[in-house]
Amino acid sequence: MTIHSSFPFPTEDDPVRRLRGRLGGTVSLWTSGTGDGRLERAGLTVTSLMVANGSPARVVGLIDPDSDLAGQLASTGRVVVQLLGARHRALAEAFAGTSPAPGGPFTLGDFEQTDWGQRLLDAGTWLGATVESTRELGWSLEVAATIDHVTVGDDDHPLFHHRARYTTL
């Protein structure tokens, strides 16, 4: 990764990208895999997601089809989705690939292995899910997963992403 002062995203006028950026959302971290090797686990920050209640309940997210996470999900079929707080900003930037993380982004937090993948210990709200389906949707990979486990914690200072910037309430 090269550190530079220029804006890292394309500057051409893309009204759909600009619209999506204005929707904003809580920043989640999707992780999958086991062990502590770089090739055995992967993670990615995701704000394009929704939860559908039902029996079973589901989580649906849009991820980069070329990401390490996409490959890991295809391999394991399981995912942890955790909501990040303001204290996780540096971690979010590292998993998004917008800031350096010597040794990899998993070194920036304390994680434990669950049945669904690596869970960030100080993320109060998280879920474990089994991938049900994936499909290309626009330039993204839509991942639909059945929710197997949910823990809802105190999220006093959630991290939001709006117009290409991290912010809090």
VMD Tcl script that builds the backbone (N, CA, C; Angstrom):
set m [mol new atoms 507]
animate dup $m
set s [atomselect $m all]
$s set {name element resname resid chain x y z} {
  {N N MET 1 A 0.848 -1.172 0.000}
  {CA C MET 1 A 0.000 0.000 0.000}
  {C C MET 1 A 0.887 1.226 0.000}
  {N N THR 2 A 0.527 2.201 -0.795}
  {CA C THR 2 A 1.241 3.463 -0.865}
  {C C THR 2 A 0.450 4.530 -0.120}
  {N N ILE 3 A 1.125 5.264 0.719}
  {CA C ILE 3 A 0.483 6.359 1.445}
  {C C ILE 3 A 0.701 7.629 0.633}
  {N N HIS 4 A -0.381 8.321 0.339}
  {CA C HIS 4 A -0.296 9.554 -0.419}
  {C C HIS 4 A -1.385 10.496 0.065}
  {N N SER 5 A -1.256 11.761 -0.336}
  {CA C SER 5 A -2.200 12.761 0.155}
  {C C SER 5 A -3.402 12.946 -0.764}
  {N N SER 6 A -3.392 12.317 -1.927}
  {CA C SER 6 A -4.516 12.498 -2.849}
  {C C SER 6 A -5.705 11.649 -2.425}
  {N N PHE 7 A -6.880 12.028 -2.910}
  {CA C PHE 7 A -8.117 11.311 -2.598}
  {C C PHE 7 A -8.050 9.934 -3.246}
  {N N PRO 8 A -8.255 8.845 -2.487}
  {CA C PRO 8 A -8.015 7.494 -3.016}
  {C C PRO 8 A -9.118 6.946 -3.911}
  {N N PHE 9 A -10.202 7.686 -4.113}
  {CA C PHE 9 A -11.326 7.166 -4.888}
  {C C PHE 9 A -11.463 7.944 -6.194}
  {N N PRO 10 A -12.032 7.322 -7.210}
  {CA C PRO 10 A -12.197 8.007 -8.489}
  {C C PRO 10 A -12.970 9.313 -8.327}
  {N N THR 11 A -12.578 10.299 -9.099}
  {CA C THR 11 A -13.216 11.608 -8.982}
  {C C THR 11 A -14.217 11.872 -10.091}
  {N N GLU 12 A -14.329 10.933 -11.065}
  {CA C GLU 12 A -15.318 11.166 -12.116}
  {C C GLU 12 A -16.717 11.197 -11.492}
  {N N ASP 13 A -17.597 11.892 -12.147}
  {CA C ASP 13 A -18.948 12.058 -11.612}
  {C C ASP 13 A -19.716 10.746 -11.750}
  {N N ASP 14 A -19.949 10.066 -10.665}
  {CA C ASP 14 A -20.722 8.823 -10.622}
  {C C ASP 14 A -21.889 9.072 -9.678}
  {N N PRO 15 A -23.045 9.458 -10.223}
  {CA C PRO 15 A -24.164 9.836 -9.359}
  {C C PRO 15 A -24.659 8.703 -8.463}
  {N N VAL 16 A -24.564 7.447 -8.910}
  {CA C VAL 16 A -25.012 6.331 -8.070}
  {C C VAL 16 A -24.085 6.183 -6.868}
  {N N ARG 17 A -22.782 6.283 -7.091}
  {CA C ARG 17 A -21.826 6.205 -5.981}
  {C C ARG 17 A -22.051 7.357 -4.992}
  {N N ARG 18 A -22.318 8.552 -5.533}
  {CA C ARG 18 A -22.559 9.701 -4.663}
  {C C ARG 18 A -23.842 9.519 -3.862}
  {N N LEU 19 A -24.888 8.963 -4.490}
  {CA C LEU 19 A -26.141 8.685 -3.777}
  {C C LEU 19 A -25.909 7.681 -2.658}
  {N N ARG 20 A -25.213 6.569 -2.970}
  {CA C ARG 20 A -24.950 5.556 -1.956}
  {C C ARG 20 A -24.181 6.145 -0.781}
  {N N GLY 21 A -23.233 7.024 -1.046}
  {CA C GLY 21 A -22.465 7.657 0.014}
  {C C GLY 21 A -23.311 8.535 0.921}
  {N N ARG 22 A -24.378 9.083 0.379}
  {CA C ARG 22 A -25.264 9.927 1.176}
  {C C ARG 22 A -26.238 9.128 2.028}
  {N N LEU 23 A -26.430 7.852 1.711}
  {CA C LEU 23 A -27.310 7.016 2.532}
  {C C LEU 23 A -26.698 6.769 3.899}
  {N N GLY 24 A -25.391 6.587 3.926}
  {CA C GLY 24 A -24.703 6.363 5.191}
  {C C GLY 24 A -25.132 5.086 5.870}
  {N N GLY 25 A -24.479 4.784 6.973}
  {CA C GLY 25 A -24.847 3.608 7.734}
  {C C GLY 25 A -23.837 3.292 8.806}
  {N N THR 26 A -24.270 2.436 9.718}
  {CA C THR 26 A -23.384 1.951 10.764}
  {C C THR 26 A -22.314 1.072 10.130}
  {N N VAL 27 A -21.096 1.220 10.576}
  {CA C VAL 27 A -19.990 0.431 10.038}
  {C C VAL 27 A -19.971 -0.929 10.718}
  {N N SER 28 A -19.992 -1.968 9.902}
  {CA C SER 28 A -19.868 -3.327 10.424}
  {C C SER 28 A -18.570 -3.929 9.910}
  {N N LEU 29 A -18.074 -4.891 10.640}
  {CA C LEU 29 A -16.893 -5.640 10.232}
  {C C LEU 29 A -17.325 -7.078 10.009}
  {N N TRP 30 A -17.154 -7.564 8.801}
  {CA C TRP 30 A -17.471 -8.947 8.456}
  {C C TRP 30 A -16.172 -9.729 8.464}
  {N N THR 31 A -16.122 -10.816 9.226}
  {CA C THR 31 A -14.921 -11.644 9.305}
  {C C THR 31 A -15.281 -13.105 9.072}
  {N N SER 32 A -14.325 -13.837 8.553}
  {CA C SER 32 A -14.527 -15.247 8.294}
  {C C SER 32 A -13.181 -15.950 8.360}
  {N N GLY 33 A -13.206 -17.207 8.726}
  {CA C GLY 33 A -11.987 -17.999 8.752}
  {C C GLY 33 A -11.579 -18.398 10.152}
  {N N THR 34 A -10.509 -19.156 10.210}
  {CA C THR 34 A -9.996 -19.664 11.479}
  {C C THR 34 A -8.504 -19.408 11.572}
  {N N GLY 35 A -7.958 -19.646 12.735}
  {CA C GLY 35 A -6.522 -19.526 12.913}
  {C C GLY 35 A -6.046 -18.097 12.930}
  {N N ASP 36 A -4.715 -17.940 12.947}
  {CA C ASP 36 A -4.169 -16.597 12.997}
  {C C ASP 36 A -3.259 -16.297 11.816}
  {N N GLY 37 A -3.252 -17.150 10.817}
  {CA C GLY 37 A -2.470 -16.873 9.617}
  {C C GLY 37 A -3.216 -15.952 8.682}
  {N N ARG 38 A -2.472 -15.180 7.886}
  {CA C ARG 38 A -3.088 -14.204 6.988}
  {C C ARG 38 A -3.969 -14.867 5.941}
  {N N LEU 39 A -3.650 -16.094 5.530}
  {CA C LEU 39 A -4.431 -16.763 4.497}
  {C C LEU 39 A -5.584 -17.569 5.075}
  {N N GLU 40 A -5.655 -17.656 6.386}
  {CA C GLU 40 A -6.679 -18.470 7.038}
  {C C GLU 40 A -7.882 -17.664 7.500}
  {N N ARG 41 A -7.816 -16.347 7.428}
  {CA C ARG 41 A -8.927 -15.508 7.873}
  {C C ARG 41 A -8.923 -14.213 7.069}
  {N N ALA 42 A -10.086 -13.612 6.986}
  {CA C ALA 42 A -10.218 -12.371 6.222}
  {C C ALA 42 A -11.316 -11.530 6.839}
  {N N GLY 43 A -11.258 -10.237 6.590}
  {CA C GLY 43 A -12.280 -9.327 7.091}
  {C C GLY 43 A -12.418 -8.133 6.177}
  {N N LEU 44 A -13.577 -7.465 6.271}
  {CA C LEU 44 A -13.854 -6.311 5.447}
  {C C LEU 44 A -14.907 -5.453 6.137}
  {N N THR 45 A -14.734 -4.141 6.110}
  {CA C THR 45 A -15.774 -3.257 6.634}
  {C C THR 45 A -16.893 -3.172 5.605}
  {N N VAL 46 A -18.134 -3.172 6.104}
  {CA C VAL 46 A -19.310 -3.165 5.234}
  {C C VAL 46 A -20.353 -2.232 5.838}
  {N N THR 47 A -20.867 -1.309 5.030}
  {CA C THR 47 A -21.997 -0.489 5.470}
  {C C THR 47 A -23.237 -0.764 4.638}
  {N N SER 48 A -23.073 -1.448 3.526}
  {CA C SER 48 A -24.215 -1.803 2.677}
  {C C SER 48 A -24.757 -3.149 3.147}
  {N N LEU 49 A -25.608 -3.102 4.171}
  {CA C LEU 49 A -26.174 -4.326 4.716}
  {C C LEU 49 A -27.558 -4.066 5.277}
  {N N MET 50 A -28.304 -5.148 5.445}
  {CA C MET 50 A -29.603 -5.070 6.108}
  {C C MET 50 A -29.885 -6.388 6.786}
  {N N VAL 51 A -30.769 -6.333 7.759}
  {CA C VAL 51 A -31.191 -7.517 8.500}
  {C C VAL 51 A -32.681 -7.705 8.248}
  {N N ALA 52 A -33.052 -8.921 7.895}
  {CA C ALA 52 A -34.451 -9.256 7.652}
  {C C ALA 52 A -34.894 -10.246 8.724}
  {N N ASN 53 A -35.872 -9.847 9.539}
  {CA C ASN 53 A -36.368 -10.736 10.582}
  {C C ASN 53 A -37.240 -11.811 9.950}
  {N N GLY 54 A -37.300 -12.938 10.586}
  {CA C GLY 54 A -38.083 -14.056 10.086}
  {C C GLY 54 A -37.634 -15.327 10.748}
  {N N SER 55 A -38.063 -16.433 10.193}
  {CA C SER 55 A -37.678 -17.720 10.754}
  {C C SER 55 A -37.139 -18.592 9.624}
  {N N PRO 56 A -35.827 -18.565 9.372}
  {CA C PRO 56 A -34.804 -17.876 10.160}
  {C C PRO 56 A -34.621 -16.425 9.718}
  {N N ALA 57 A -34.038 -15.646 10.602}
  {CA C ALA 57 A -33.661 -14.276 10.259}
  {C C ALA 57 A -32.432 -14.329 9.358}
  {N N ARG 58 A -32.255 -13.264 8.582}
  {CA C ARG 58 A -31.134 -13.233 7.654}
  {C C ARG 58 A -30.432 -11.883 7.701}
  {N N VAL 59 A -29.160 -11.904 7.313}
  {CA C VAL 59 A -28.392 -10.691 7.092}
  {C C VAL 59 A -27.960 -10.732 5.630}
  {N N VAL 60 A -28.049 -9.574 4.983}
  {CA C VAL 60 A -27.665 -9.451 3.584}
  {C C VAL 60 A -26.672 -8.304 3.481}
  {N N GLY 61 A -25.564 -8.540 2.816}
  {CA C GLY 61 A -24.553 -7.503 2.651}
  {C C GLY 61 A -23.989 -7.495 1.254}
  {N N LEU 62 A -23.479 -6.342 0.858}
  {CA C LEU 62 A -22.797 -6.188 -0.421}
  {C C LEU 62 A -21.312 -6.036 -0.145}
  {N N ILE 63 A -20.512 -6.945 -0.708}
  {CA C ILE 63 A -19.071 -6.902 -0.491}
  {C C ILE 63 A -18.343 -6.871 -1.828}
  {N N ASP 64 A -17.083 -6.540 -1.767}
  {CA C ASP 64 A -16.227 -6.513 -2.956}
  {C C ASP 64 A -15.982 -7.955 -3.404}
  {N N PRO 65 A -16.358 -8.307 -4.644}
  {CA C PRO 65 A -16.171 -9.682 -5.097}
  {C C PRO 65 A -14.705 -10.092 -5.222}
  {N N ASP 66 A -13.794 -9.119 -5.289}
  {CA C ASP 66 A -12.369 -9.414 -5.394}
  {C C ASP 66 A -11.669 -9.413 -4.040}
  {N N SER 67 A -12.422 -9.220 -2.961}
  {CA C SER 67 A -11.814 -9.143 -1.629}
  {C C SER 67 A -11.419 -10.527 -1.128}
  {N N ASP 68 A -10.475 -10.535 -0.185}
  {CA C ASP 68 A -10.105 -11.786 0.476}
  {C C ASP 68 A -11.306 -12.381 1.198}
  {N N LEU 69 A -12.195 -11.511 1.707}
  {CA C LEU 69 A -13.376 -11.994 2.413}
  {C C LEU 69 A -14.264 -12.826 1.492}
  {N N ALA 70 A -14.449 -12.398 0.248}
  {CA C ALA 70 A -15.285 -13.158 -0.688}
  {C C ALA 70 A -14.745 -14.582 -0.848}
  {N N GLY 71 A -13.446 -14.713 -0.973}
  {CA C GLY 71 A -12.835 -16.039 -1.088}
  {C C GLY 71 A -12.998 -16.860 0.174}
  {N N GLN 72 A -12.834 -16.216 1.316}
  {CA C GLN 72 A -12.958 -16.911 2.592}
  {C C GLN 72 A -14.395 -17.382 2.821}
  {N N LEU 73 A -15.375 -16.559 2.448}
  {CA C LEU 73 A -16.782 -16.957 2.590}
  {C C LEU 73 A -17.100 -18.151 1.703}
  {N N ALA 74 A -16.540 -18.166 0.497}
  {CA C ALA 74 A -16.754 -19.296 -0.402}
  {C C ALA 74 A -16.156 -20.570 0.179}
  {N N SER 75 A -15.067 -20.415 0.919}
  {CA C SER 75 A -14.382 -21.565 1.514}
  {C C SER 75 A -15.068 -22.076 2.778}
  {N N THR 76 A -15.435 -21.162 3.677}
  {CA C THR 76 A -15.968 -21.582 4.982}
  {C C THR 76 A -17.489 -21.616 5.048}
  {N N GLY 77 A -18.146 -20.727 4.305}
  {CA C GLY 77 A -19.606 -20.640 4.353}
  {C C GLY 77 A -20.137 -20.064 5.655}
  {N N ARG 78 A -19.273 -19.380 6.412}
  {CA C ARG 78 A -19.680 -18.830 7.709}
  {C C ARG 78 A -19.084 -17.439 7.869}
  {N N VAL 79 A -19.792 -16.595 8.654}
  {CA C VAL 79 A -19.353 -15.212 8.799}
  {C C VAL 79 A -19.760 -14.662 10.162}
  {N N VAL 80 A -18.920 -13.791 10.701}
  {CA C VAL 80 A -19.245 -12.992 11.881}
  {C C VAL 80 A -19.448 -11.564 11.395}
  {N N VAL 81 A -20.552 -10.954 11.804}
  {CA C VAL 81 A -20.827 -9.553 11.496}
  {C C VAL 81 A -20.895 -8.822 12.822}
  {N N GLN 82 A -19.995 -7.864 13.019}
  {CA C GLN 82 A -19.945 -7.116 14.271}
  {C C GLN 82 A -20.052 -5.635 13.977}
  {N N LEU 83 A -20.785 -4.922 14.835}
  {CA C LEU 83 A -20.945 -3.481 14.670}
  {C C LEU 83 A -19.789 -2.776 15.369}
  {N N LEU 84 A -19.216 -1.796 14.677}
  {CA C LEU 84 A -18.060 -1.086 15.216}
  {C C LEU 84 A -18.481 0.217 15.880}
  {N N GLY 85 A -17.685 0.600 16.869}
  {CA C GLY 85 A -17.899 1.845 17.592}
  {C C GLY 85 A -16.843 2.867 17.222}
  {N N ALA 86 A -17.004 4.071 17.751}
  {CA C ALA 86 A -16.068 5.155 17.464}
  {C C ALA 86 A -14.634 4.760 17.796}
  {N N ARG 87 A -14.448 3.956 18.832}
  {CA C ARG 87 A -13.098 3.531 19.238}
  {C C ARG 87 A -12.430 2.614 18.210}
  {N N HIS 88 A -13.208 2.121 17.234}
  {CA C HIS 88 A -12.697 1.189 16.230}
  {C C HIS 88 A -12.343 1.861 14.905}
  {N N ARG 89 A -12.255 3.169 14.889}
  {CA C ARG 89 A -12.035 3.871 13.625}
  {C C ARG 89 A -10.762 3.398 12.910}
  {N N ALA 90 A -9.653 3.304 13.602}
  {CA C ALA 90 A -8.402 2.864 12.974}
  {C C ALA 90 A -8.535 1.428 12.457}
  {N N LEU 91 A -9.219 0.601 13.217}
  {CA C LEU 91 A -9.456 -0.785 12.806}
  {C C LEU 91 A -10.307 -0.812 11.530}
  {N N ALA 92 A -11.351 0.009 11.477}
  {CA C ALA 92 A -12.212 0.085 10.295}
  {C C ALA 92 A -11.414 0.517 9.068}
  {N N GLU 93 A -10.568 1.519 9.230}
  {CA C GLU 93 A -9.760 1.992 8.108}
  {C C GLU 93 A -8.799 0.907 7.627}
  {N N ALA 94 A -8.219 0.150 8.547}
  {CA C ALA 94 A -7.299 -0.921 8.159}
  {C C ALA 94 A -8.034 -2.032 7.406}
  {N N PHE 95 A -9.203 -2.446 7.902}
  {CA C PHE 95 A -9.945 -3.498 7.216}
  {C C PHE 95 A -10.523 -3.005 5.889}
  {N N ALA 96 A -10.737 -1.698 5.748}
  {CA C ALA 96 A -11.203 -1.131 4.484}
  {C C ALA 96 A -10.053 -0.981 3.487}
  {N N GLY 97 A -8.826 -1.119 3.976}
  {CA C GLY 97 A -7.666 -0.978 3.111}
  {C C GLY 97 A -7.260 0.460 2.861}
  {N N THR 98 A -7.729 1.381 3.698}
  {CA C THR 98 A -7.406 2.794 3.516}
  {C C THR 98 A -6.304 3.292 4.439}
  {N N SER 99 A -5.798 2.434 5.320}
  {CA C SER 99 A -4.659 2.791 6.155}
  {C C SER 99 A -3.809 1.548 6.368}
  {N N PRO 100 A -2.521 1.749 6.614}
  {CA C PRO 100 A -1.631 0.604 6.764}
  {C C PRO 100 A -1.877 -0.151 8.067}
  {N N ALA 101 A -1.592 -1.442 8.021}
  {CA C ALA 101 A -1.685 -2.292 9.209}
  {C C ALA 101 A -0.553 -3.311 9.150}
  {N N PRO 102 A 0.639 -2.902 9.591}
  {CA C PRO 102 A 1.760 -3.854 9.580}
  {C C PRO 102 A 1.390 -5.123 10.339}
  {N N GLY 103 A 1.573 -6.260 9.696}
  {CA C GLY 103 A 1.188 -7.530 10.302}
  {C C GLY 103 A -0.255 -7.904 10.007}
  {N N GLY 104 A -0.993 -7.017 9.356}
  {CA C GLY 104 A -2.383 -7.282 8.992}
  {C C GLY 104 A -3.357 -6.639 9.952}
  {N N PRO 105 A -4.593 -6.391 9.507}
  {CA C PRO 105 A -5.564 -5.671 10.332}
  {C C PRO 105 A -6.000 -6.428 11.581}
  {N N PHE 106 A -5.887 -7.746 11.587}
  {CA C PHE 106 A -6.284 -8.502 12.778}
  {C C PHE 106 A -5.370 -8.225 13.967}
  {N N THR 107 A -4.195 -7.632 13.716}
  {CA C THR 107 A -3.281 -7.302 14.816}
  {C C THR 107 A -3.712 -6.039 15.561}
  {N N LEU 108 A -4.711 -5.318 15.022}
  {CA C LEU 108 A -5.133 -4.059 15.627}
  {C C LEU 108 A -6.236 -4.227 16.661}
  {N N GLY 109 A -6.657 -5.442 16.924}
  {CA C GLY 109 A -7.695 -5.696 17.911}
  {C C GLY 109 A -7.532 -7.082 18.504}
  {N N ASP 110 A -8.287 -7.349 19.560}
  {CA C ASP 110 A -8.276 -8.670 20.182}
  {C C ASP 110 A -9.456 -9.462 19.637}
  {N N PHE 111 A -9.159 -10.588 19.011}
  {CA C PHE 111 A -10.176 -11.430 18.398}
  {C C PHE 111 A -10.184 -12.794 19.058}
  {N N GLU 112 A -11.371 -13.433 19.042}
  {CA C GLU 112 A -11.477 -14.806 19.495}
  {C C GLU 112 A -12.136 -15.615 18.383}
  {N N GLN 113 A -11.828 -16.907 18.359}
  {CA C GLN 113 A -12.422 -17.782 17.368}
  {C C GLN 113 A -13.821 -18.197 17.824}
  {N N THR 114 A -14.803 -18.089 16.917}
  {CA C THR 114 A -16.156 -18.583 17.171}
  {C C THR 114 A -16.469 -19.646 16.116}
  {N N ASP 115 A -17.641 -20.219 16.184}
  {CA C ASP 115 A -18.056 -21.197 15.185}
  {C C ASP 115 A -18.197 -20.574 13.801}
  {N N TRP 116 A -18.293 -19.237 13.712}
  {CA C TRP 116 A -18.528 -18.554 12.448}
  {C C TRP 116 A -17.314 -17.788 11.943}
  {N N GLY 117 A -16.289 -17.659 12.750}
  {CA C GLY 117 A -15.103 -16.906 12.359}
  {C C GLY 117 A -14.565 -16.111 13.529}
  {N N GLN 118 A -13.689 -15.184 13.219}
  {CA C GLN 118 A -13.042 -14.370 14.236}
  {C C GLN 118 A -13.971 -13.253 14.696}
  {N N ARG 119 A -14.118 -13.105 16.017}
  {CA C ARG 119 A -14.976 -12.072 16.602}
  {C C ARG 119 A -14.133 -11.080 17.373}
  {N N LEU 120 A -14.365 -9.805 17.123}
  {CA C LEU 120 A -13.695 -8.731 17.849}
  {C C LEU 120 A -14.249 -8.695 19.264}
  {N N LEU 121 A -13.384 -8.913 20.257}
  {CA C LEU 121 A -13.837 -9.067 21.637}
  {C C LEU 121 A -14.581 -7.861 22.192}
  {N N ASP 122 A -14.176 -6.651 21.809}
  {CA C ASP 122 A -14.848 -5.491 22.401}
  {C C ASP 122 A -15.968 -4.925 21.515}
  {N N ALA 123 A -16.430 -5.705 20.544}
  {CA C ALA 123 A -17.619 -5.321 19.773}
  {C C ALA 123 A -18.829 -5.853 20.528}
  {N N GLY 124 A -19.647 -4.960 21.054}
  {CA C GLY 124 A -20.761 -5.367 21.900}
  {C C GLY 124 A -21.869 -6.088 21.157}
  {N N THR 125 A -22.111 -5.702 19.905}
  {CA C THR 125 A -23.173 -6.310 19.127}
  {C C THR 125 A -22.564 -7.069 17.959}
  {N N TRP 126 A -22.941 -8.345 17.866}
  {CA C TRP 126 A -22.406 -9.163 16.784}
  {C C TRP 126 A -23.348 -10.319 16.487}
  {N N LEU 127 A -23.172 -10.894 15.314}
  {CA C LEU 127 A -23.943 -12.071 14.949}
  {C C LEU 127 A -23.047 -13.068 14.239}
  {N N GLY 128 A -23.440 -14.325 14.334}
  {CA C GLY 128 A -22.794 -15.403 13.601}
  {C C GLY 128 A -23.805 -15.947 12.608}
  {N N ALA 129 A -23.375 -16.170 11.367}
  {CA C ALA 129 A -24.322 -16.569 10.331}
  {C C ALA 129 A -23.700 -17.588 9.375}
  {N N THR 130 A -24.585 -18.341 8.730}
  {CA C THR 130 A -24.201 -19.314 7.722}
  {C C THR 130 A -24.617 -18.791 6.353}
  {N N VAL 131 A -23.657 -18.735 5.432}
  {CA C VAL 131 A -23.930 -18.204 4.099}
  {C C VAL 131 A -24.941 -19.099 3.398}
  {N N GLU 132 A -26.005 -18.477 2.929}
  {CA C GLU 132 A -27.077 -19.189 2.231}
  {C C GLU 132 A -26.909 -19.078 0.717}
  {N N SER 133 A -26.551 -17.870 0.254}
  {CA C SER 133 A -26.374 -17.677 -1.177}
  {C C SER 133 A -25.503 -16.462 -1.441}
  {N N THR 134 A -24.897 -16.464 -2.611}
  {CA C THR 134 A -24.163 -15.301 -3.105}
  {C C THR 134 A -24.532 -15.124 -4.570}
  {N N ARG 135 A -24.503 -13.872 -5.008}
  {CA C ARG 135 A -24.727 -13.603 -6.427}
  {C C ARG 135 A -24.126 -12.254 -6.763}
  {N N GLU 136 A -23.720 -12.111 -8.014}
  {CA C GLU 136 A -23.238 -10.817 -8.462}
  {C C GLU 136 A -24.416 -9.878 -8.545}
  {N N LEU 137 A -24.230 -8.695 -8.015}
  {CA C LEU 137 A -25.266 -7.672 -8.042}
  {C C LEU 137 A -24.569 -6.358 -8.338}
  {N N GLY 138 A -24.705 -5.866 -9.555}
  {CA C GLY 138 A -23.938 -4.705 -9.965}
  {C C GLY 138 A -22.459 -5.043 -9.900}
  {N N TRP 139 A -21.677 -4.175 -9.268}
  {CA C TRP 139 A -20.249 -4.418 -9.116}
  {C C TRP 139 A -19.931 -5.051 -7.774}
  {N N SER 140 A -20.943 -5.549 -7.107}
  {CA C SER 140 A -20.766 -6.143 -5.773}
  {C C SER 140 A -21.138 -7.610 -5.771}
  {N N LEU 141 A -20.794 -8.264 -4.683}
  {CA C LEU 141 A -21.238 -9.622 -4.414}
  {C C LEU 141 A -22.256 -9.534 -3.287}
  {N N GLU 142 A -23.489 -9.921 -3.574}
  {CA C GLU 142 A -24.522 -9.947 -2.547}
  {C C GLU 142 A -24.368 -11.246 -1.764}
  {N N VAL 143 A -24.237 -11.123 -0.465}
  {CA C VAL 143 A -24.111 -12.283 0.417}
  {C C VAL 143 A -25.351 -12.320 1.300}
  {N N ALA 144 A -26.110 -13.404 1.219}
  {CA C ALA 144 A -27.270 -13.606 2.086}
  {C C ALA 144 A -26.926 -14.756 3.019}
  {N N ALA 145 A -27.122 -14.537 4.312}
  {CA C ALA 145 A -26.757 -15.546 5.303}
  {C C ALA 145 A -27.850 -15.677 6.357}
  {N N THR 146 A -28.079 -16.899 6.812}
  {CA C THR 146 A -29.035 -17.124 7.892}
  {C C THR 146 A -28.333 -16.856 9.215}
  {N N ILE 147 A -29.023 -16.136 10.084}
  {CA C ILE 147 A -28.444 -15.762 11.375}
  {C C ILE 147 A -28.624 -16.912 12.355}
  {N N ASP 148 A -27.501 -17.400 12.876}
  {CA C ASP 148 A -27.503 -18.509 13.832}
  {C C ASP 148 A -27.417 -18.040 15.273}
  {N N HIS 149 A -26.782 -16.884 15.478}
  {CA C HIS 149 A -26.536 -16.371 16.834}
  {C C HIS 149 A -26.523 -14.851 16.791}
  {N N VAL 150 A -27.097 -14.221 17.808}
  {CA C VAL 150 A -27.066 -12.758 17.926}
  {C C VAL 150 A -26.751 -12.384 19.367}
  {N N THR 151 A -25.833 -11.451 19.539}
  {CA C THR 151 A -25.583 -10.817 20.829}
  {C C THR 151 A -25.755 -9.314 20.636}
  {N N VAL 152 A -26.641 -8.715 21.406}
  {CA C VAL 152 A -26.865 -7.271 21.328}
  {C C VAL 152 A -26.293 -6.647 22.592}
  {N N GLY 153 A -25.336 -5.760 22.400}
  {CA C GLY 153 A -24.676 -5.118 23.533}
  {C C GLY 153 A -24.958 -3.636 23.570}
  {N N ASP 154 A -24.248 -2.956 24.436}
  {CA C ASP 154 A -24.358 -1.504 24.541}
  {C C ASP 154 A -23.473 -0.872 23.469}
  {N N ASP 155 A -24.076 -0.144 22.586}
  {CA C ASP 155 A -23.349 0.545 21.523}
  {C C ASP 155 A -23.567 2.045 21.685}
  {N N ASP 156 A -22.933 2.602 22.698}
  {CA C ASP 156 A -23.155 4.006 23.041}
  {C C ASP 156 A -22.632 4.977 21.995}
  {N N HIS 157 A -21.547 4.616 21.308}
  {CA C HIS 157 A -20.921 5.524 20.344}
  {C C HIS 157 A -20.639 4.774 19.044}
  {N N PRO 158 A -21.697 4.489 18.250}
  {CA C PRO 158 A -21.491 3.729 17.013}
  {C C PRO 158 A -20.695 4.524 15.981}
  {N N LEU 159 A -19.972 3.800 15.152}
  {CA C LEU 159 A -19.208 4.400 14.067}
  {C C LEU 159 A -20.070 4.387 12.808}
  {N N PHE 160 A -20.198 5.544 12.169}
  {CA C PHE 160 A -20.982 5.676 10.944}
  {C C PHE 160 A -20.067 6.022 9.781}
  {N N HIS 161 A -20.515 5.682 8.589}
  {CA C HIS 161 A -19.811 6.064 7.369}
  {C C HIS 161 A -20.788 6.855 6.516}
  {N N HIS 162 A -20.419 8.095 6.205}
  {CA C HIS 162 A -21.290 8.963 5.424}
  {C C HIS 162 A -20.431 9.827 4.515}
  {N N ARG 163 A -20.732 9.808 3.227}
  {CA C ARG 163 A -20.016 10.609 2.236}
  {C C ARG 163 A -18.506 10.410 2.321}
  {N N ALA 164 A -18.103 9.132 2.350}
  {CA C ALA 164 A -16.695 8.720 2.330}
  {C C ALA 164 A -15.928 9.115 3.592}
  {N N ARG 165 A -16.629 9.384 4.679}
  {CA C ARG 165 A -15.973 9.768 5.935}
  {C C ARG 165 A -16.569 8.989 7.099}
  {N N TYR 166 A -15.732 8.701 8.065}
  {CA C TYR 166 A -16.217 8.090 9.310}
  {C C TYR 166 A -16.667 9.195 10.245}
  {N N THR 167 A -17.768 8.967 10.929}
  {CA C THR 167 A -18.306 9.954 11.861}
  {C C THR 167 A -19.030 9.245 12.980}
  {N N THR 168 A -19.387 9.975 14.012}
  {CA C THR 168 A -20.169 9.422 15.125}
  {C C THR 168 A -21.310 10.389 15.427}
  {N N LEU 169 A -22.246 9.928 16.238}
  {CA C LEU 169 A -23.337 10.798 16.646}
  {C C LEU 169 A -22.886 11.697 17.779}
}
mol reanalyze $m
mol bondsrecalc $m
mol representation Tube
mol addrep $m
